């Protein structure tokens, strides 16, 4: 039966990770304070090697790769088109001086490798569960490593689908290996998408088993989660009331319980990776604002959407507790955006990592370069080059900032970014 097969796979990879994951019980005493105390100071660890010069390569909805035109081609032509497109991208990234690719291997409830847990991604063939005829993750690793570039496997942990259309439901129901079929009781709707309920311990174990599968089987240099933990919109909130009644005993509020659930996932995945391959880095790329100072004296002097309050992710605490090798906050605003100034946030994060061993990379909004914006006009001044230069200069000048990641790859090919691309090549390229 599919249910038994999935359970067996989860157990297998849990065993690989070590049977004793030392998980905190879901009924453990919750944190006493909403404000995380600062740890005792520790000297920062000196890092060898060059700074990370990274790019996110997105596969959800084929935003960066594979080419949409490849999906309808015959299998042989499709494979060749997808491989050629990927090597072309890597060649360009190499010429720009990019040394790390954050490759989205789990865009939703599907995989870009031959998984024993997840079905094949429809991103590759147009059909969930259809074998593309090759292993995209292995191909990416081979080609990137051949070029001296590192690859971090980027996972979206909880998203099951990008919409809830009847056609999507029908396709998921036709896929026996889909979590939508295997564990229908874990599925909720939020932000007009199907998602896993983060409050269910078995669902967190299942996500951990997927990461374990990749780390065990592939020579990835790192693992990264994006910022999609609890994602809601006013018109499409996550209904986890029943889960809260079942697992939330002892918590003062649902918000505290939700943050605890996210913390449990991060802790479990962190331990599992280190038990399998200690040299594989684990990082998270959260929203740029942890908390605003108006809500918490430890927060940043900003007025933006806060990960702590809106995604239920206490990202600062993860750094302080040593759960992450690196954190890559998405600081997607220019210096002139008073509600969330780039320099204010970058320096705030530098202070957070300073007494810890967690490295800091900054995610910057390359997708905004050259795009007209009433609130952020700086992105169009001289092709966005002065703003980009200021951000990179700051990153290079602050010792705690050890890298920059561009969001996202295909914007390097956009007409409006070409002045900025030329600047990057002159600054980062060999």
SULBELMO-V625402 format. One record per residue. N is the residue number from 1. RES is the residue in one small letter. PSI is psi in whole degrees, 0 to 359 (none if undefined). BURIAL is b if it has 9 or more other C-alpha atoms within 8 Angstrom, else e. Layout:
BEGIN
<<N,RES,PSI,BURIAL> <N,RES,PSI,BURIAL>>
END
This chain:
BEGIN
<<1,x,146,e> <2,x,320,e> <3,x,317,e> <4,x,321,e> <5,x,315,e> <6,x,316,b> <7,x,320,e> <8,x,318,e> <9,x,317,b> <10,x,314,b> <11,x,321,e> <12,x,314,e> <13,x,335,b> <14,x,323,b> <15,x,319,e> <16,x,323,b> <17,x,348,b> <18,x,126,b> <19,x,325,e> <20,x,92,e> <21,x,359,b> <22,x,39,e> <23,x,141,e> <24,x,136,e> <25,x,145,e> <26,x,346,e> <27,x,15,e> <28,x,161,e> <29,x,126,e> <30,x,168,b> <31,x,146,e> <32,x,332,e> <33,x,145,e> <34,x,340,e> <35,x,119,e> <36,x,127,e> <37,x,149,e> <38,x,144,e> <39,x,168,e> <40,x,146,e> <41,x,138,e> <42,x,146,e> <43,x,140,e> <44,x,148,e> <45,x,129,e> <46,x,135,e> <47,x,135,e> <48,x,159,e> <49,x,174,e> <50,x,161,e> <51,x,153,e> <52,x,128,b> <53,x,94,b> <54,x,170,b> <55,x,142,b> <56,x,128,b> <57,x,107,b> <58,x,137,b> <59,x,342,b> <60,x,133,b> <61,x,18,e> <62,x,37,b> <63,x,319,b> <64,x,323,b> <65,x,150,b> <66,x,170,b> <67,x,134,b> <68,x,323,e> <69,x,339,e> <70,x,336,b> <71,x,323,b> <72,x,2,e> <73,x,166,e> <74,x,157,e> <75,x,315,e> <76,x,315,e> <77,x,319,b> <78,x,311,b> <79,x,315,b> <80,x,320,e> <81,x,317,b> <82,x,318,b> <83,x,316,b> <84,x,318,e> <85,x,321,b> <86,x,316,b> <87,x,325,b> <88,x,317,e> <89,x,316,e> <90,x,321,b> <91,x,318,e> <92,x,315,e> <93,x,319,b> <94,x,317,b> <95,x,334,b> <96,x,351,b> <97,x,8,b> <98,x,132,b> <99,x,357,b> <100,x,130,b> <101,x,128,b> <102,x,98,b> <103,x,120,b> <104,x,103,b> <105,x,341,b> <106,x,85,b> <107,x,337,b> <108,x,226,b> <109,x,28,b> <110,x,170,b> <111,x,151,b> <112,x,32,b> <113,x,161,b> <114,x,85,b> <115,x,148,b> <116,x,357,e> <117,x,316,b> <118,x,152,b> <119,x,162,b> <120,x,147,b> <121,x,136,b> <122,x,347,b> <123,x,327,b> <124,x,322,b> <125,x,348,b> <126,x,352,e> <127,x,126,b> <128,x,132,b> <129,x,353,b> <130,x,128,b> <131,x,125,e> <132,x,354,b> <133,x,358,e> <134,x,175,e> <135,x,98,b> <136,x,321,e> <137,x,315,b> <138,x,320,b> <139,x,315,b> <140,x,314,b> <141,x,315,b> <142,x,313,e> <143,x,320,b> <144,x,314,b> <145,x,325,b> <146,x,329,e> <147,x,7,e> <148,x,23,e> <149,x,147,b> <150,x,157,b> <151,x,126,b> <152,x,127,b> <153,x,118,b> <154,x,124,b> <155,x,135,b> <156,x,109,b> <157,x,318,b> <158,x,343,b> <159,x,132,b> <160,x,324,b> <161,x,165,b> <162,x,357,b> <163,x,176,e> <164,x,28,b> <165,x,151,e> <166,x,324,e> <167,x,325,e> <168,x,316,b> <169,x,316,b> <170,x,317,e> <171,x,319,b> <172,x,319,b> <173,x,336,b> <174,x,0,e> <175,x,96,b> <176,x,330,b> <177,x,359,b> <178,x,143,b> <179,x,336,b> <180,x,328,b> <181,x,316,b> <182,x,322,b> <183,x,62,b> <184,x,333,e> <185,x,350,e> <186,x,348,b> <187,x,133,b> <188,x,173,b> <189,x,134,b> <190,x,142,b> <191,x,35,b> <192,x,36,b> <193,x,159,b> <194,x,132,b> <195,x,163,b> <196,x,149,b> <197,x,111,b> <198,x,347,b> <199,x,355,b> <200,x,114,b> <201,x,320,e> <202,x,328,e> <203,x,321,b> <204,x,320,b> <205,x,321,b> <206,x,316,b> <207,x,317,b> <208,x,321,b> <209,x,329,b> <210,x,315,b> <211,x,317,b> <212,x,322,b> <213,x,314,b> <214,x,313,b> <215,x,325,b> <216,x,319,e> <217,x,342,e> <218,x,147,e> <219,x,53,e> <220,x,149,b> <221,x,339,b> <222,x,170,b> <223,x,135,b> <224,x,137,b> <225,x,142,b> <226,x,195,b> <227,x,12,b> <228,x,85,b> <229,x,275,b> <230,x,116,b> <231,x,123,b> <232,x,159,b> <233,x,158,e> <234,x,325,e> <235,x,356,e> <236,x,73,b> <237,x,154,b> <238,x,121,b> <239,x,92,e> <240,x,29,b> <241,x,318,e> <242,x,319,e> <243,x,320,b> <244,x,319,b> <245,x,325,e> <246,x,321,e> <247,x,356,b> <248,x,15,b> <249,x,138,e> <250,x,353,e> <251,x,140,b> <252,x,333,e> <253,x,161,e> <254,x,326,b> <255,x,315,e> <256,x,317,b> <257,x,318,b> <258,x,317,b> <259,x,323,b> <260,x,317,b> <261,x,317,b> <262,x,319,b> <263,x,319,b> <264,x,318,b> <265,x,312,b> <266,x,317,b> <267,x,317,b> <268,x,315,b> <269,x,318,b> <270,x,311,b> <271,x,319,b> <272,x,314,b> <273,x,314,b> <274,x,331,b> <275,x,329,b> <276,x,305,b> <277,x,96,b> <278,x,337,e> <279,x,354,e> <280,x,126,b> <281,x,147,b> <282,x,129,b> <283,x,166,b> <284,x,144,b> <285,x,85,b> <286,x,173,b> <287,x,148,b> <288,x,334,b> <289,x,121,b> <290,x,295,b> <291,x,152,b> <292,x,146,b> <293,x,331,b> <294,x,338,e> <295,x,341,e> <296,x,124,b> <297,x,340,e> <298,x,354,e> <299,x,179,b> <300,x,158,b> <301,x,71,b> <302,x,172,b> <303,x,49,e> <304,x,172,e> <305,x,127,e> <306,x,133,b> <307,x,320,b> <308,x,318,b> <309,x,335,b> <310,x,328,b> <311,x,355,b> <312,x,46,b> <313,x,111,b> <314,x,72,b> <315,x,326,b> <316,x,320,e> <317,x,323,e> <318,x,321,b> <319,x,313,b> <320,x,328,b> <321,x,0,e> <322,x,25,b> <323,x,344,b> <324,x,141,b> <325,x,327,b> <326,x,158,b> <327,x,139,b> <328,x,74,b> <329,x,142,b> <330,x,96,b> <331,x,84,b> <332,x,36,b> <333,x,154,b> <334,x,174,b> <335,x,330,b> <336,x,357,e> <337,x,99,b> <338,x,330,e> <339,x,337,e> <340,x,70,b> <341,x,138,b> <342,x,311,b> <343,x,323,b> <344,x,314,b> <345,x,319,b> <346,x,317,b> <347,x,326,b> <348,x,314,b> <349,x,324,b> <350,x,321,b> <351,x,326,e> <352,x,315,b> <353,x,343,b> <354,x,312,b> <355,x,13,b> <356,x,180,b> <357,x,11,b> <358,x,130,b> <359,x,154,b> <360,x,119,b> <361,x,145,b> <362,x,128,b> <363,x,127,b> <364,x,156,b> <365,x,70,b> <366,x,336,b> <367,x,343,e> <368,x,346,e> <369,x,128,b> <370,x,359,b> <371,x,123,b> <372,x,137,e> <373,x,127,e> <374,x,322,e> <375,x,337,e> <376,x,66,b> <377,x,343,b> <378,x,334,b> <379,x,343,b> <380,x,353,b> <381,x,121,b> <382,x,46,e> <383,x,16,b> <384,x,0,b> <385,x,314,b> <386,x,319,e> <387,x,315,b> <388,x,316,b> <389,x,316,e> <390,x,318,e> <391,x,316,b> <392,x,322,b> <393,x,316,e> <394,x,315,b> <395,x,320,b> <396,x,336,b> <397,x,342,e> <398,x,116,b> <399,x,326,e> <400,x,342,b> <401,x,115,b> <402,x,18,b> <403,x,167,b> <404,x,139,b> <405,x,132,b> <406,x,134,b> <407,x,116,b> <408,x,179,b> <409,x,315,b> <410,x,342,b> <411,x,344,b> <412,x,344,b> <413,x,0,e> <414,x,143,e> <415,x,321,e> <416,x,349,b> <417,x,4,b> <418,x,329,b> <419,x,318,b> <420,x,324,b> <421,x,317,b> <422,x,321,e> <423,x,316,b> <424,x,317,b> <425,x,320,b> <426,x,332,e> <427,x,317,e> <428,x,329,b> <429,x,161,b> <430,x,none,e>>
END
